[in-house]
Amino acid sequence: MWLAAVCAAGIQAQPTYDKDGTERFHKAFYDERANEVSFEPFQEINWDAKARAVLTWLNLDLPTPAQITRLAESEGAGRQYRTVDFRAPLDPAVRGARYLLIHDTGIVPIAPVQLKGSVDFDFDEGMTAVTRRYASGTIVGKPVNAVKGAAFAIVGKPAEVTDLDSGAKLVRRKQSGSAVYDFADGHRTVTWTTSSEDCSDPKAAGSYACLDAASAVSFRLGKQHWLLVRWTDDFCGSAYTLFSVGAALALVAGNHYGCDI
C-alpha cells in the first residue's frame, strides 16, 4: 500500500485507501461509443424486483431449459454460471437526485437516463436448479458536456464545487529511490512519497509506484480540498487516484479499468 507524506515535515502516515470507491465517491466508467457514464447508485434499489419487472420472459426462481439456453456464459466463471443483462426505468429517488462527474479535466453534471442491471445465476450440476442468484446494477447517465473519460461520481450541484483547477500538476521528482511527487497548492508544495521501490531500477520503473501523472484536477467541495490524478499507464485504459489535500496528500480511492494484465 502506498504512503502519504507530509510536505515540510516529511512525516509519513498510513492513509485509508479504498480501491473500490467510497461512500461519497463512487467509481464511474465511461462508454465512449454510447457517450454514457455508469456508476453504482447512492440509493437503495431492489434490483431483484427490477429484474422481475423487465425480464418477463424469464422465471428467475426456476428457469426452464429453453430459458437457460438464452442466458449468457462467462469465460472463467465456471460451467454452471450464467448471467443476463437488463435495462430499467429510473426510480423517482434516482431521478430526483443531482449528480456530478469528476473526470480527467474537470467536473460536469450527469443527467441520469436509466438503470442498467444484471442477474447472475449458479446452477446445480444438472443445470436444472438455481443454487444462487444475485442481482445488481448501476445508474446510467449522460454527461451534460463532452468528456473523454470518467473517474468518480458524487451527489452534488455545480455550485458546491469551488476553486476548480483543471491544469493542476503532480510532478514526480527525477531521483533514485522512492518515487516522490510534488503538488503545488497555492504558495506551498505538498509532497507525496510512495513505497520504497527504486524507480531508477529497470525492474521497478515499470511498476505503478513509478508512473508519471498524465493530468490532474484540483477542486474543493465545501471546506475539503481534493486532487484527482490520471496516470500514464501502459496496462490500463484509465488509471485514476483521488487524494485529499491537507497537511499531507492522503490517498482516498482509486479507479482502474480497461487493464490488460
Residue pairs with C-beta under 8 A, 6 or more apart in sequence:
1 14
1 17
1 195
2 17
2 194
2 195
2 209
2 251
3 12
3 13
3 14
3 15
3 193
3 194
3 195
4 12
4 13
4 14
4 15
4 192
4 243
4 248
4 249
4 250
4 251
5 11
5 12
5 180
5 191
5 192
5 193
5 248
5 249
6 12
6 13
6 191
6 247
6 248
7 188
7 189
7 190
7 191
7 247
7 248
10 191
11 248
12 193
13 248
13 250
15 250
15 251
15 252
16 250
16 251
16 252
17 251
17 252
17 253
17 254
18 252
18 253
18 254
19 253
19 254
19 256
20 27
20 253
21 27
21 40
21 152
21 253
21 255
22 252
22 253
24 154
25 102
25 152
25 153
25 154
25 242
25 252
25 253
26 39
26 40
26 42
26 152
26 153
26 154
27 39
27 40
27 151
27 152
27 153
27 253
27 255
28 37
28 38
28 39
28 101
28 102
28 103
28 150
28 151
28 152
28 153
28 255
29 37
29 38
29 39
29 150
29 257
30 36
30 37
30 103
30 147
30 148
30 149
30 150
30 238
31 37
31 38
32 148
35 142
35 143
36 113
36 140
36 141
36 142
37 101
37 110
37 140
37 141
37 142
37 143
37 147
37 150
37 153
38 116
38 138
38 139
38 140
38 141
39 99
39 138
39 139
39 141
39 150
39 152
39 153
40 138
40 139
41 94
41 115
41 137
41 138
41 139
42 97
42 155
43 91
43 93
43 94
43 97
45 91
45 94
45 115
45 137
47 117
47 119
47 135
47 136
47 137
48 60
48 119
48 133
48 135
50 86
50 88
50 115
50 117
50 135
50 137
51 60
51 86
51 88
51 117
51 119
51 135
52 60
53 88
54 86
54 87
54 88
55 84
55 86
55 119
57 67
57 70
58 67
58 70
58 84
59 67
60 119
60 130
60 133
61 130
61 133
62 129
62 130
63 71
63 121
63 130
65 127
65 128
68 82
68 123
68 127
70 84
71 82
71 83
71 84
71 121
72 82
72 83
72 84
72 85
73 81
73 82
74 81
74 82
74 83
78 122
80 122
80 123
80 124
80 125
80 127
80 131
81 120
81 121
81 122
81 123
82 120
82 121
82 123
83 118
83 119
83 120
83 121
84 118
84 119
85 116
85 117
85 118
86 116
86 117
86 118
86 119
87 114
87 115
87 116
87 117
87 140
88 114
88 115
88 116
88 117
88 137
89 114
89 115
90 112
90 113
90 114
90 115
90 139
91 115
94 112
94 115
94 139
95 112
97 112
97 155
98 109
98 155
98 156
98 157
99 109
99 110
99 112
99 139
99 141
99 153
99 154
99 155
99 156
100 107
100 108
100 109
100 110
100 153
100 154
100 155
100 156
100 157
100 158
100 161
101 107
101 108
101 109
101 110
101 141
101 143
101 147
101 150
101 151
101 152
101 153
102 151
102 152
102 153
102 154
102 217
102 219
102 228
102 242
103 143
103 147
103 148
103 149
103 150
103 151
103 217
104 147
104 148
104 149
104 151
104 215
104 217
104 230
105 147
105 148
105 166
105 215
105 217
106 164
106 166
106 217
107 158
107 161
107 164
107 217
107 219
108 143
108 144
108 145
108 147
109 143
109 144
109 157
109 158
110 141
110 142
110 143
110 144
110 153
111 141
111 142
111 143
111 144
112 139
112 140
112 141
113 140
113 141
113 142
114 140
115 137
115 138
115 139
115 140
116 137
116 138
116 139
116 140
117 135
117 136
117 137
117 138
118 135
118 136
118 137
119 133
119 134
119 135
120 132
120 133
120 134
120 135
120 136
121 130
121 132
121 133
122 130
122 131
122 132
122 133
123 129
123 130
123 131
124 131
139 153
143 150
149 230
149 238
150 238
151 228
151 230
151 238
151 240
151 242
151 255
152 228
152 240
152 242
152 253
152 255
154 221
156 221
160 221
160 222
161 219
161 220
161 221
162 219
162 220
163 218
163 219
163 220
163 225
164 217
164 218
164 219
165 217
165 218
165 219
166 217
168 183
168 184
168 216
168 217
168 218
168 227
169 183
169 184
169 213
169 216
170 181
170 182
170 183
170 192
170 213
170 216
170 227
170 229
171 181
171 182
171 183
171 213
172 179
172 180
172 181
172 199
172 210
172 211
172 212
172 213
173 179
173 180
173 181
173 182
175 200
176 198
176 199
176 200
177 196
177 198
177 199
177 200
178 193
178 194
178 195
178 196
178 197
178 198
178 199
178 209
179 193
179 194
179 197
179 199
179 209
179 210
180 191
180 192
180 193
180 194
181 191
181 192
181 193
181 194
181 213
181 249
182 189
182 190
182 191
183 189
183 190
183 191
183 192
183 216
183 218
183 227
183 243
183 245
183 249
185 218
185 225
185 245
190 245
190 248
190 249
191 249
192 243
192 248
192 249
194 209
194 210
195 209
197 204
197 207
197 209
197 210
198 204
199 205
199 209
199 210
204 210
206 234
208 231
208 233
208 239
211 231
211 232
211 233
211 239
212 231
212 232
213 229
213 230
213 231
213 232
214 230
214 231
214 232
215 229
215 230
216 227
216 228
216 229
216 230
217 227
217 228
218 225
218 226
218 227
218 245
219 225
219 226
219 228
220 226
224 244
225 244
225 245
225 246
226 242
226 243
226 244
226 245
226 252
227 242
227 243
227 244
227 245
227 249
228 240
228 241
228 242
228 243
229 240
229 241
229 242
229 243
230 238
230 239
230 240
231 239
231 240
231 241
233 239
233 256
235 259
235 260
235 261
236 256
236 257
236 258
236 259
236 260
236 261
237 257
237 258
237 259
238 255
238 256
238 257
238 258
239 254
239 255
239 256
239 259
240 254
240 255
240 256
241 251
241 253
241 254
242 251
242 252
242 253
242 254
242 255
243 249
243 250
243 251
243 252
244 250
244 252
